[in-house]
Amino acid sequence: MSTISRDDILKLAQLARLELSDAEVTEYSKELTEIVEYVEQLNSVDVTGLKPTFYGSSQTNVYREDIIKDYGYATEELRKNVPSVESDHIKVRRMIG
């Protein structure tokens, strides 16, 4: 079994530009060690004879053809009804600050 050492955690924190307390280093060392042990457990599973699964679901995307609908209005006529137009686009107030 692999254990993630304190030095490993400190190196990862340095690479990620994180400042960790001693308690966090201890906690992350324990948690990452548990993750590595779980991955090792998964690697030990016998999967001979199993076909690879590329998707977790049997559902497929449903595509439709893009069809341009003509509603009988000219774009220029519609732009006359909006308060502000910029570069052939409708200009609106900023929604997110």
N, C-alpha and C positions, 0 to 999 in steps of 0.2 A: 504494500500500500504506500502511496505517495503522500507526503505531507507538505503543505505549503509553509515554508519557514517565515519567520519574522522578516528576514532579509529580503525574501521574495516579495512580500507584501510592500515593504518599503521601496523596493525597486519599481514595482508596478505603480505605486503612488507617485513616485518621482516622474515616471514616464507619462502619467496622466495629469501631472501637475496638481496633485491633491495633497493637502495637508491633513494628516490623520493623527488623532490622539492615540495614546498607548492602548486605551480600551478598544478603539476602532481597529487598530492593528491586530490585536488579539482576536476580536470578533471576526474580522475578515479572514484571518488565517484559518480559524475553525470552519467557517462557512465554505471557503474555497477548497479546503481539504475534503469536506463532505461532498462537494460537487465532483471533484476529481475521482473520489472513491466510487461515486455513482456511475460515472462514465466508464471506469474500469470494470464495474459490474456489468454494464451494458456490453462492453467489448468481449466479455467472457461468454455471452449467450451464443449457443449453437444455432446458426441460421442457415445451415446447409440445406439446400433443396427449396428454399424460399425465394420467390421471385421478388425483385426490387419493386418498391412502390414509389412512384414518382409524385403522386398526389395523395393527400390524406383523405380525399373525398372522391366519390364517383361522379359528382356533378361536373358538368361541363359548361363553359360559357355559351350563351345564346347570342349569336350575332345577327344583326339585321342590316340590310342594305341602307345606306344613307341616301335618302331621297330629298331633294330640294323641293319644297312646296311653294308654289307661287300663289299668294293670296290676293293678287291683283293690285297691290299698292307699290308705288315706286319708292325707293329708299329715300330719295330727296324729299318727297312729300312727307314722309314720316319724320324726318329730321327737323322739319319746320315746326313740329309740335313740341319739341323739347327745349328746355331753357338754354342749354349750352352744348355746342358741338366743337370738338377739337380733332383735327386730322381725320375727318370722316367717322369719328366715334362720338357716342353720347358721353358727355362729361358730367360726372356726378360729384357730390361732395364726398370728402374722405369719410369712410365709415368707421375705421379703426384708428385710434390715436396713438 
